[in-house]
């Protein structure tokens, strides 16, 4: 009996088809291609966090508008001890159809332990 291995040698050099698919995956689509809803949401969170320097807690509303997108994003403005006393804020964020931030404004500020709007 022979003790031969069943492994075959494969080339470590990718085929031209593999390279083309790899490049295609890294390239962004056409300039007028619309991003996915989740892509818009993630990009909006990242942009607001970068601009304000505050940690994004959650997205409380998300809608498509005539001019692009509108989101309400909750951010941590001030950390306090205990955590229920930390200050959160809701920001209204507007984006163009491609998901680029065009504006934001704080619409309310509240303690973590209290419901937004003071109810």
Secondary structure, DSSP 8 states (H G I E B T S, - for coil): -----------SS--HHHHHHHHHHHS---TT----HHHHHHHHHHHHHHHH--EEEEEEEEEEETTEEEEEEEEEEE--SSGGG-EEEEEEEEE-TTS-EEEEEEEEEEETTS-TT--
